[in-house]
């Protein structure tokens, strides 16, 4: 799984935002605000991470149980699919 081209993640003050660039500005206007944990997942998706890698990272970085990590990853991926941001 991978984030589609022409989106970049930026940290602005204490916030993480995804901004469309180049041709994506026509298809997608605005920005997407992410939590810190979502920004970690986004960065992994930029490199082509799979679901299980994302779950493992949440378990490693945050104090969550396996079920919560899986639900959070699935919810995040679903939102990205709905916005047509991942391949």
KOLMAR-770176 format. One record per residue (C-alpha): residue number from 1; x, z, y. Coordinates in Angstrom, 2 decimals, always signed. Layout:
REM KOLMAR-770176
+-----+---------+---------+---------+
!   n !      c1 !      c3 !      c2 !
+-----+---------+---------+---------+
! NUM !       X !       Z !       Y !
...
+-----+---------+---------+---------+
***
This chain:
REM KOLMAR-770176
+-----+---------+---------+---------+
!   n !      c1 !      c3 !      c2 !
+-----+---------+---------+---------+
!   1 !   +0.00 !   +0.00 !   +0.00 !
!   2 !   +1.31 !   -0.79 !   +3.44 !
!   3 !   +0.28 !   -0.59 !   +7.08 !
!   4 !   -0.46 !   -4.04 !   +8.47 !
!   5 !   +2.09 !   -5.58 !  +10.82 !
!   6 !   +1.96 !   -5.18 !  +14.57 !
!   7 !   +0.99 !   -1.52 !  +14.78 !
!   8 !   +3.45 !   +1.12 !  +15.93 !
!   9 !   +3.37 !   +4.90 !  +15.80 !
!  10 !   +4.44 !   +6.75 !  +18.94 !
!  11 !   +4.72 !  +10.43 !  +19.74 !
!  12 !   +3.48 !  +11.12 !  +23.23 !
!  13 !   +3.89 !  +14.74 !  +24.29 !
!  14 !   +2.42 !  +16.66 !  +21.34 !
!  15 !   +0.22 !  +13.81 !  +20.12 !
!  16 !   +0.78 !  +10.97 !  +17.67 !
!  17 !   -0.87 !   +7.64 !  +18.43 !
!  18 !   -0.94 !   +4.26 !  +16.73 !
!  19 !   -0.87 !   +1.36 !  +19.15 !
!  20 !   -1.57 !   -2.30 !  +18.37 !
!  21 !   +1.06 !   -4.77 !  +19.55 !
!  22 !   +1.37 !   -8.55 !  +19.79 !
!  23 !   -1.47 !  -10.39 !  +18.06 !
!  24 !   -3.21 !   -7.16 !  +17.00 !
!  25 !   -4.18 !   -6.39 !  +20.59 !
!  26 !   -6.77 !   -9.18 !  +20.35 !
!  27 !   -8.31 !   -7.85 !  +17.12 !
!  28 !   -7.97 !   -4.15 !  +17.84 !
!  29 !   -8.28 !   -2.61 !  +21.26 !
!  30 !   -7.42 !   +0.98 !  +22.02 !
!  31 !   -5.27 !   +3.52 !  +20.20 !
!  32 !   -5.66 !   +5.72 !  +17.16 !
!  33 !   -4.81 !   +9.39 !  +17.50 !
!  34 !   -3.29 !  +11.02 !  +14.41 !
!  35 !   -2.61 !  +14.59 !  +13.41 !
!  36 !   +0.94 !  +15.57 !  +12.52 !
!  37 !   +0.23 !  +15.30 !   +8.79 !
!  38 !   -1.47 !  +11.93 !   +9.24 !
!  39 !   +1.58 !  +10.69 !  +11.16 !
!  40 !   +3.77 !  +11.66 !   +8.18 !
!  41 !   +1.50 !   +9.64 !   +5.88 !
!  42 !   +1.46 !   +6.71 !   +8.32 !
!  43 !   +5.26 !   +6.59 !   +8.38 !
!  44 !   +5.32 !   +6.53 !   +4.59 !
!  45 !   +2.75 !   +3.71 !   +4.55 !
!  46 !   +4.95 !   +1.72 !   +6.92 !
!  47 !   +7.46 !   +1.68 !   +4.04 !
!  48 !   +4.90 !   +0.79 !   +1.39 !
!  49 !   +4.17 !   +4.20 !   -0.18 !
!  50 !   +1.55 !   +4.55 !   -2.89 !
!  51 !   -1.20 !   +7.16 !   -3.09 !
!  52 !   +0.67 !   +9.51 !   -5.43 !
!  53 !   +3.72 !   +9.49 !   -3.13 !
!  54 !   +1.48 !  +10.45 !   -0.20 !
!  55 !   -0.08 !  +13.30 !   -2.17 !
!  56 !   +3.35 !  +14.56 !   -3.27 !
!  57 !   +4.57 !  +14.56 !   +0.35 !
!  58 !   +1.61 !  +16.62 !   +1.54 !
!  59 !   +2.21 !  +19.10 !   -1.26 !
!  60 !   +5.87 !  +19.29 !   -0.31 !
!  61 !   +5.40 !  +19.62 !   +3.45 !
!  62 !   +2.23 !  +21.69 !   +3.78 !
!  63 !   +0.70 !  +24.70 !   +2.11 !
!  64 !   -2.19 !  +22.93 !   +0.40 !
!  65 !   -3.33 !  +22.78 !   -3.19 !
!  66 !   -3.31 !  +19.58 !   -5.23 !
!  67 !   -7.05 !  +18.94 !   -4.89 !
!  68 !   -6.98 !  +19.36 !   -1.10 !
!  69 !   -3.96 !  +17.05 !   -0.77 !
!  70 !   -5.67 !  +14.36 !   -2.86 !
!  71 !   -8.91 !  +14.62 !   -0.89 !
!  72 !   -7.04 !  +14.47 !   +2.43 !
!  73 !   -5.04 !  +11.41 !   +1.36 !
!  74 !   -8.14 !   +9.65 !   +0.06 !
!  75 !  -10.05 !  +10.38 !   +3.27 !
!  76 !   -7.14 !   +9.13 !   +5.40 !
!  77 !   -6.75 !   +5.95 !   +3.35 !
!  78 !  -10.49 !   +5.29 !   +3.52 !
!  79 !  -10.44 !   +5.53 !   +7.31 !
!  80 !   -7.50 !   +3.12 !   +7.45 !
!  81 !   -9.33 !   +0.67 !   +5.15 !
!  82 !  -12.47 !   +0.87 !   +7.26 !
!  83 !  -10.40 !   +0.05 !  +10.35 !
!  84 !   -8.62 !   -2.74 !   +8.40 !
!  85 !   -5.20 !   -1.21 !   +9.05 !
!  86 !   -3.68 !   -1.32 !   +5.56 !
!  87 !   -3.01 !   -4.01 !   +2.98 !
+-----+---------+---------+---------+
***
